[in-house]
Amino acid sequence: MWRCDIPDSNGVQQSIYIYLGTPTTEANEDPPEFTLTCQSKGGPVTEVVWRRTAEGNTVTVEEDSNHTTSQIIVDTSSNTVYNNTLRVRGRETTVTYRCTVSNNRHEYV
């Protein structure tokens, strides 16, 4: 079971629960994967940092075999819109991921 906490359009925290199935101990079975997306728009150019909190410790997510990031431009009409994604692979319990988007004017988590 995965839980994703996100604010709705009014800023009220909402939880989404995803059931991935029964965990298995089979060594040859691929671990579960999921993708988180945070959207950003505007300018000037932004920096995107993903952070992971588990057991009270927060660290910056580094690219490895269990974590990959990407950024896709989805609209360039008036304000550039980016979909910033984090793909997570593996079994974890009680982990919180946060996306921080910042530039020289603002920071948004």
N, C-alpha and C positions, 0 to 999 in steps of 0.2 A: 504494500500500500504506500503510495506516494501522496504527499500533501503539498500543494503549492499555495502560498498566501500572497494575494495581490490586492491592491486597492481598486475599488470600482470607480466610476466616473465622479462620484461624490467624495472620494477619498476614504470611504469606509472599507476596512480590511475584510476581504472575502477569502474563503478557503475552497480550493478545488481538490478533490480526492480522486486518485487514479489507482485502480486495482490492477496490478500487473500479473497476478496469478500466484500460484503456490511456489515458494522458493524450492530449489532443488539442490542437491549436493553432487549432481552428475558433473564430473570433471570436464567432459567434452561438450557440455551445453553452453551456448553463448550467453553471456550475462545480459540482463535487460538494458535497454537504452531509452533515453528520453531527451527531448530538446526543449530548452527554455529560450524565449525570445523577449527582448525588450526593444521597443521601438523608440527612436530618437529622430528629431527633425530640427532643421534650421542650421544656423552657423554662428560664429565661425567654426572651423573644423573641430570635431569633438574627439575625445579619448574615451574608450570604453574599457572598463576594468571589471572583471567578474571576481567576486569574493565568495568564499565557502566557509561556513561556520559549523563546527561539529564539536560537541563536548566543551563548549565555551571558548574554543580557539578559532580565531578568524584568520584566514590566510588568503592571499591572492591566488586565484586559480591559474596554474601554469599548463600550457599545452602538453599533453602526454597521451598515452594509449587510452586513458579513460576520460579525457577532457579535450574537446576541440572547439574552437571558436570560429565564427565567420561574421562578415558584415556585408549586407546586400543593399544596394540603393534601389528603393522601390518606387520613388516618385521624385522628379526634379522640376515640377511645374513652378511653384513659387518658393517653397521651402524644401530643401532636400530632405527626404525621409529615408531613414536607414532601419533595416531589421538587423539587430545584433543578436546572434544566437550562440548558445552554449550547448553542445551535445555532451551528455554525461552517459558513461557506460560503466556498469557495475552495480553491485549491491551495497547500499549504504543505509544506515538508520539514523534518524534524527539529524539531518543535515539541512541547513538553510543556505540557499544561493542568493546573492544580491548582485545586481547589475548597477554599476555607477557610470554615468555618462557626464563628462565635464568638458569645459573649454575655459578660456581665459575670462569668461563672464559669469558662468553658472555651473552648479553641480547638482545632479539629480540622481537619487538612488531608487 
